Amino acid sequence: MQNNSNNHSAGSMVAIENLFSEFQYALSQSSDENVTDFMAQLQQLVQGNNALILKSITELLPLHFFVDDYQRGYKWTPQQVEDLLNDIDEFTVTQSDFYCLQPVVVKYQAPQTSTEKSCWELIDGQQRITTSYMILSFLQHSKFTIDYRTRKSSGEFLAHYLPSTLQSESWQDYIENYDSELNEQQLSSGLSSCDLDNVDNYHFYTAYRTIAKWFENKSDQQKQDWLNKFLNHTKVIWYAALDMDAAQNKQKSIDIFMRLNSGKIPLTNAELIKALFLHYANAEELTEVGRLKQSQMAQQWDAIEHALQNQDFWAFLQPYNKENKHANHIELLFDLLTNKPTHKANSLESQDAFFSFNHYYRELKQAGTKAEFIEHQWHQLRQGFYRLQEWFENDELYHLTGFLITRSICNIQTLWQMSEGVTKSEFVKLLKARIAKELVKYFTDESKKQTFSALQYGGNRQHIISVLILFNIAAHRKQGTRLSFKTYANTQWDIEHIHAQNSQQLDDSKEQDVWYSSQQALIESEDIPKDSKAQLLDSLTQWNSLRKIATDDEENRLALKASLQEYTKQLGDVVGVLKEEEMDGLDNLCLLSAKVNRGIGNAIFAQKRKLILQYEKGINGKQAQCFIPIATKNVFSKFYSENVSHMHQWSTEDRKAYRNELIACFNFYSVMEELA
């Protein structure tokens, strides 16, 4: 019953608008004050109803549109026309759903003489409205009117000439035969072929032929069914710009058009909701108190948007490496408050783009007192923002929610629902349990057993990065600081071996020359203890002497190989050595940016520490400072080791201490005894 009442109310309002349009000029000439007052109130009612509403195509039919001369012409391609036809064809009609076209921005123009009709200037939406006109024309249904101030012939061509173009094979053929057909049939026309032959009419012709071809194999019943969906179940978001004096009128239209079309900036879902809320907050009473409420709402809206535009605030709410889809960040709140589906099956993009606006509009139509409804929704919006703000400002919630969201373990919609109706401490427990569940998955091997070695270099790269980020969060938590999700989001991450991977194969003389020079530089550097330099240099020199001897002899090749092994063993005794199977373990891995990782190469532990510090300080003068994660700095400064006397090597004891810290980090979320 409620739906029928709403439909009846909407139909009555359209009838009032049409009567107002028809008699506006005549009644405006009356000197009777009562008539003047009645007209002013009726105009306010009509304009208020048109401020921001959904209009079906049927409700547009009695209207008169015009496109002013500052706008570009009709440009829709055949593909865009087909997309519209297909979208409506594929749309399934239900009791409450409708296919929603993009917003149409208009401005009311009152008649100036008794012969004129009131009309609506199309500021944005010319392409959709013109295409709709041509579809109705092809299906031989009544339609609205549309005029073009740039070329008078465009309106004439659409209204009277378009159907006849289907008889011609091409646009050129139509133009060439146009004048001769008029002469043969002795017909008079206000337009010549020169008037018709312009780029706008050509695009009309192309679109119209696309429409005809699309309907070509449709039966009469299929055409009627499609038309019914188009007329009664397809709606435009009708956004009417405020009326103003004549001096400002056209300039305001141009300003709105430039804003919407310069850089192709669309009218966003959030802006439509803002207009809806502000309009109905004071639409019923129009009091000074109502205007103050509007002003307060507008200020609060701007304050919320400003806060969400904070890059650190926004970064912890966004999955890593995902493109931001919200032009206005406040739109995220509306998605959460209206339970917008994250993966809506069989949905049309045009519907999803205005999901929350359509939600509020439908709810508003059902509301008894609209101002109270808006006030309640505004309260919900503020409370929703305060919830996100608490997540951001509380360090514990910030790290827990930020990790889950940015690592794409949970989306923000899931966490939002998780936080409903629970205390802060309960929410924290739920978040930690969700992270624990993820860690169990990471450390479960193929035999379904939990083991530290389940996570290895060369395995799931994103899982390793996730646990290393979690370890960095633990480091920040212990020293009372915060990990910057913005910095992490702006960095391309690599997984770095703490102890360098084994030396590469030296297959030719050039590779051997490079390696020999690098080893000489290493031995001469302060990274090698003085009491080890002489022995290492002797072994390296011996290897270099052997490699200059012809290697065709098997005995020489074996001697060269043995010499290299001896040098490598001696170097390992000094700088540390790991077994091959230990090299790729999590306790020999840390996080570095791709840029820094490439820069330090396959250097030994002590050299890596020095290079990492140089990258962080930017002391070379040739580069900017690079971000180094706190846990990575801790590793190379041996922060986790009990014995720090041998700073030049990464020892077995260092690795064990690091491993224990990693396990302690994971046990913060849930005790995993199997990892120890």
N, C-alpha and C positions, 0 to 999 in steps of 0.2 A: 504493500500500500504506500509505503514511504517513497519508493522509486517512482510510482505513478504520479504521486503528488509533486515530486521534484520535476518530472518531465512536463507535467501540466503547467507548473510555475515557470519553467524555462520557456515553454511555448507562449505563455501569456506575455512574458517579458519581451520576447521577440516581436509579438504583435504590437505591443506598446511602442517599441522602437520604430517599427515601420510606420505607424500612425504619426508619431512625432516627426519623423523624417518628411512625411507627405505634407503636413500642415504647418510645419515650423515657420516657414517664411510668412505665410498669410497671418498667422496668429501673432507673429512678432511685430506686425504693423499696427496692431490694436493699441488704442490709447487707454483702454480700460486697465486700471492698476491691478485688479483681481486677475485678469487674463495674463498680464505681464508677470505677476508673482507666480501664477500657476505654471507658466512656461519655464520660468527660472528653476522652480523645484523639479519639474519634469525633466528638464535638461540635466540637472544634477543627478537625478535618478538614473537616467539613461547612460550618462558618462560614467557614473559610479559602477553600474552593472558591466560596463565594457572595460573597466580598468585592467583587470586580469582575470580572464575566464577561459573555459573550454567551450568552443563553438563547433557544432557539427557542420559538415558541408551543407546540409539542408538549411541551416540557419544563416548561411552566407548568401543563399540564392537571391533574396530580395535586395541585396546591397549593391552599391555602386562604388567601384574602386577607380583610382587613377594613380599612375606612376609619374612622378615629376621629372623634369628635364635634367636634374643633377645626377640621376642614376644611370648606370650602365644598362645595356639592353639585355634581352633574353639570351641565355647562353647554355641552357641545359643540353647535354649530349644525349644521343639515343640510349646509351647505357643507363644514364640517370633516370630517364623516363621509364625504361623497362624495370629498373629497380623499384620504383614507386608502384608500378602496376603489379609486379610480382609480390611485393610485400603485402599489399592489400589482399591479393588473391590467396596468399598463404595464411593470412590471419584468420584464426578461428574465433567466431563470434560466441561470446558467453554473455551471461546476464549483466556482468559489471565491467568487463574489459572492453577496450576500444583501441583502434589503431591511432597512434598519436603522431601527427606531423610536427615538424619543427616549428618553433614560435613564429607567429606573424606579427610584426610590429606595425601599428597603424596610428593615424591621427585624424580625428574627426574634423570635417570641413562643413560648416553650416552654409545653406544656400544664401546667395546674396541678392537674388531677384526672384520674382514669382515663377519664372520659367526654369530656374535651376533646381536641381535636386541635391539634397545633402549627400555627401560622399565621404569615403575613407581613403586617405592617402596611404599607399603602400610604401612604408619606409624600408621594411625588410620582409621578404617573403614573396617578392615578385615572381621568382622562378616557380615556386610551388603553386601559387594561386593561378598563374598563367597556364601551367600544365593542367591543373584541375579544370580550368575553363575549356581547354581543348578536348579533354576526355569527355566532359559533359556534352560538348558540341558534337563529337563523333557519335555518342550514344543517343543523340537527338533528344536531350533532356533540357528543361528550362535551366537557366543559369544566370549568374550575376553579370554585371557589365564591368568592363575594364577599358580605360583609355590611357593613352601614352602621350605625354606632353612633348616628348622629344620629336616624335613623328606621328602626326595625326593619322597617317595611312595605316599605322600598325593596328589601331583599334578597329578601323574599317575592315582591314584584311582579316582580322580574327573573326569579326562579327558576320561578314557577308561573303568572303571569297575562299576561305580555307577549305570547305568541303569539295569545291570544284578542282582543287589542285591534285586530288587523287587520280584524276583522269590522265594526268601527264606522267611521263616516265622519269622526268628529271625537272629540277627547278628551271634550268635553262630552257628546256622544252616548253614549260608553262609560260615563261615570260615571252618567248619568241612567238607563241601562238595567241597570246592574250589579246593584242590589238586586232588581229585579223578575225578572230572569233566574234569580237564586238561588232566589227563592220559587217560580217556575213549575216549575223542575226539582227542587225540594225538595233542594237541595244545601246542605251546611253549609260555612262558611268562617270562618276566624279573623279575617278582615278585612271591614270594611264599606266602603261607598263613601266615607265620611268619612275613613277611614284611607288610602285610595288617592289621594284628591284632594289632592295636594300638588305643589309646583313640581318636585321631583326626579323624581317619576313622570311628570309631564308631559313633561319633557325626555327621559326614557327612551322614552316613547311616540313622540315626534317623531323621535328618532334611529332607532328600530326601523322606523318606517314608511319612513324614507329608505333604510334597508338593503333593505327588501322591494321598494321601487320600483326600486332600482338593479339588483337581481337579476331583476326581473320578466320581462325578455325574454331572459334567458340560458337556454341549454339545460342539461340535466343534466350533460353532459360539460363545458361551460364552467364550471359551478358547481364541479364536481369539480376541474378544473384550477386554478381560482382558490383553492380550499380547500387544495390541495396546496402551492401557493406560500406561502399564509398559514401553514400549520402547519410546514412544513419549511424554508422559505427566507426566512422573516421572523423577525428576532431583535430582542430588546430588550437594551439595555445595562443590565445588572442590577447595581445599586450598593447593597450592603448596609451599613447603618450598624452601627458596632460595638455589641456587647452591653454592658450595664452594669446596675448594681443597680436594683432596682425604684423607689427613691426618685427616681432621676434619669431613669428610663426615659421617662415620658411627656413631661417637660419637654424632654428632648433631642429627641424627635420633633417637638414644637411648634417648637423653635428651628430645626431643619432645615427644616421646612415654611415658616416665616416667611422664612427666608433665601432659599429657592427661589421664593417666591411674592410677597413684598413687592417691588413694583416689577417683578414678572415677570422676576426674574433667573434665567436657566436654569443648569443644571449644565453647565459648559463643557467643551469638548473637552480643554483643557489640564488642568483639574482631574481629569478621568477618567484622563488619562495619568499625572498625578502619583500618584494613588491606585494605579494599576497598577504603576508603578515601585517605589513605596515598599513595597507589599505583597509583591511577588515578590523584592525585594532580600533579604528575610529569611524568606521563606515556607517554605523547605526545611529550614533548620537551627534557626531560632528561638534563636540564640545571642546572647550579650551583644555579641559583635563585630558580628553582623548588625544588632542594634538601634542600635549606634553608627553603622554605615553608613547606616541609615535616617535617623538624626538629621542626619548630615553632608549627605546628599542633600537633605533638607528645607531646611537652611540655605543650601546652594548654590543651590537652586531660588529661594528668596526673594531671594538676592543678585542673581541674573540678572534676575528680574522687576523688582526695584527699579532696576537699571541701565537696563533697557529702558523703564521708566516715565519716565526723564529726558526731558523734552519736546524738548530739543535733539537728543538721541540718536535719539528716535523720529521726529522731523520729517524727518531726512535720508533715512529709509528709506521714506517714504510719498509717493505721487504727489500733486502739488498739487491741492487742491480735491476730494479724494476722501475719502469717509467711512471712518473707521477701523472695520474689521469685527472686530477682535480685542479682546475684553473683557480677556483676559490677553495681554500683549504677547509672552510667551514662546512663545505659540502660533505666531507667525511662524517661529520656529526649527524647530518641528516640521513646518510646511508645507514648509520648505526641505529638511529632512533626509529627509523621506519622498517628496520629488518630487511634491507635490500639484499636479495639473494646474490651471493658471490659468483655462483655458476648456475644461472637460470636456463634450464633446458628449453630449446625451441623458442627462445625469446628474440624479438626484433630489436636491433640496436636503437632504433628511434624511440622505442618504449623505454628501454633501460636508461637511456640518457636523461629522462625526466621522471624516473621512477618515484622519487620522493615528492616531487611537485604534484604528480598525479595522485599520490597517496593523500597528501594534505588537502588537495582540492576536493577529492571525494568525501573525506571526513568532514570538511567544512560545509559541504552541501547538506549533510545530515545533521549538522549541529543546530541546537535550538537557539542559543545566544552566541552569535559568531565571535563577539568581542571576548566573551569568557573562554571560548574554545581557543582563540589565539593566545590569550593570556596563559592558559594551561600549557599549550605547546611551547610557548616562550620560556616558561618555567622549566619544562623538560629539557629544552636546549641548554639553558644555563647550567642545570644540574649535570647534564652530559659533559659539558665543557669542564666543569669542576672535577669530574671524575678523571678525565684525561690529564688535567692539570696536576692532580694528586699523583697519578702514575709518573708524571715527568719530574715533579719536585721531590718526591720521596726516593732516596737513593736505592733502597731495596726494590721497590716496585719498578723503578726506572730500569734497573739492570735485568730484572726477571722478565718483564713484559718486552723490553727492548730486544733482548736476546731472542726470545721466542718469535717475535714479529720479524725482525731484520734477517734472521736465518731461515725464514719461511717454514718454521716448524708449526706455528699456528698463525692464522690470520687474525687481524684485530677484531673481526666480528665474533670469532670463537671466544677470545678473551673477554670481550664485552659481555657476552652471555654468561661466561663463567663467573664474572664479578657481580652479576645480578643477585640481590638478596642475601649476600654473605658479608661478613665483617672483613675488615682489612687483613687481620691475622689469618682468617680462613682462606681468603683469596691468595695470600702468600703461600700457604701450604699447598693449595691447588696448583699454583705456578711451579713450585719446586718439584711437585710430584710429576708434572708434565715434562719437565726437563729430565728428571730421573728416568722416566720411561724412555726418553730419547737416548740417553746414555746407555741404558741396558741394551738397546738395539745396536748401538755402535760397537759395543764390546762383546757381542755374542758371535761366536765363530760358526763355521759351517756345521759343526757337530752339536750346535745349540748350547754350547758351554760359554760361560762368561770368562774371558781371559784378556789380560792387558795387551797381548800380542795380536788380538783380533784386528786392531787398528794399525795398519802399516802403510808406510810410504809406497805409493803405487796402487793402493786400494782406493776407497771412496775419498776423493780429494775434499769434497765439501764437508764430510763428517770430520775429517782431521782439522780443517779450518774452524769448524764450529767448536770443537773441544779446546782448541788453542785460544779462540776468542773467549770462551768460558773461563779459561785459566787466566787470561788477562783481566777479566772482570773480577776474579778472586784477588788478584794483586791490587787492583784499585780499591776493592772493598776493605782489604786489610789496612790500607794506609788512608782510608777516608776520602778518597777522590772518586771521580766518575769517568768511566770509559766514554769517549765521544763517538756515538754512533754515526754522527755526521762525518767525522774523519774516516771511520772505517768504511762508510758507504762510498766515499770519494777515492778510495784506494783500491788498486788492483793487487790482490794478495798472491804471494807465492809461499810454498812450504820449503823451508831451508834446513839442510842438515847442519847440526851444530858442529860435530866432528866431520871434516870433509870426507866425501866419498873417495874410494880408492883411486889411485892415479890412473889416467887413461893409458891405453896401449900406445907405445911409441913405435909406430910402424915404418916411418921413413925418417930421413936425415933432418928434414926441416922441423918436424915435430920434436925430434931429439934435441936440436939446437935450441928451440924455444924452451923446452923443459929444463935443459942444462942451465940456461941463463937465469931462469926463475929460481932454481935451487941454489945457485950461487948467491943471488940476491937475498934469499931466505936465510942462508947460513950467516951472511954478513950483517943481517939485521939484528936489532936488539931483542927480537922475539925468540932467539935461540940463546940459551945460557952460554956464557963465555967458556966454561970448562968443557962444553960439548962441541964447540966450533971446529977445533983442530981435527978431531976424529972424523966428524962428518965431512969436512972438506977433503981429507985424505981419501975417504971411500968414494966420494963423488968424482974426484980427480982420476982415481983408478978406473972407474966406469967409463969416463970420457976417453981415457987412453985406449981402453979395449975396443971401444966402438969405432975408432979410427982404423983399426986393423981390419983387413978384409974378412968378411963374415961368411965366406963360402965354406970355410972349414968348420966342421961340426964341433970340434973341440973349442974353437974360438967362440962360437955361438953359445955354447953351454957356459963358458967362462963369463961372457957378457951378461947372461941371464943371472948367474950366481952373484955377480958383482952388484947388479941392480937390486936383487933381493936383500943383499947384505946392507946396502945403503938404506933401503926402505925400512929394514928392521931397526937399524940404528936411529933413524929419524923417528920411527914410531916409539922407541924407548924414551925419546925426548919430548915429543909433542903429544903422545898418547896414541893408542890404537884400539880399534874395535873389531870384533869378529864380523865377518861378512853378514851373518844372520842377525847381528845386532844393529847394523848400520841403519836400517830402515825402520827401526822401532820408534814408537811415539816419544820415548825418552831421549831420542837423538834428533828431535825435530822442533822447530820453532817457527814463528810467523814473521815474515818480512815482506815489504812491498816488492813488486816485480822489478822495479827500477833498482832498488838497493841490492836485491838478490843477484841480478845480472852483473852489477858492479863489483861485487866481492868475489864472484867466481868460485873456484875450488881451493881457496886459500886455507891455510891451517888455522886452528882455533885462535891463536894469539893475533894473527894478522886480521882475521875476521873482526875481532873485538875492536881493533884499532880503526879499521875501515868503517865499521858501523858508527863509531863515535864521530868520525869525520863527516859521514853523511848526515848525522843528526845535527852537528854544529854548522855544517856548510862551510868549513874553514878553508876549503880549497880555493874559494873565491870564484870558481867557475860554475857553481851550482847553488840552488836554493837549499835551505834546510829540508831534510827529509824526516818524515814521521817514523819513529821506531817504537813499536809496542813496548809497554813497560815490562812485560814478562820476558821479552827477548833481551832487553837490556840487563835484566836480573840474571838471566842465564849466562850471558857473556861476562858479567862481573862476578860470577860464582856466588851470587847472593844466597842461593839455596844450599851451598856446600858448607860442611863443617870445617874442612881444611882448605885454606886458600893460599897455601904456600907455593903451589906450582901454577901460577897464572898463565903459563905458556901452553898448558895442555888441558884437554877435556878427558878426565880420567874415568875409570870404572866407578870410583866413589862419587864423583860429581854426577854421573849419570844416574846412580842409584838415589842420590839425594833429590835430584830433579823428578825422578819417577815417583818418589814418596810424596812430593808436593802436588804432583798431578793427581794422584789418587786421593789425597786429602781434599783437593778441590772438588772432585767428583762425589766424594762421600758427604759433602755439604748438602747435597740434594737427596741422596739416599745411600746408606752404607752398602758398598759393593765389596764384600770380603774376598770374593774370588780374584779380585785384581791384585791383591797384595802379594 
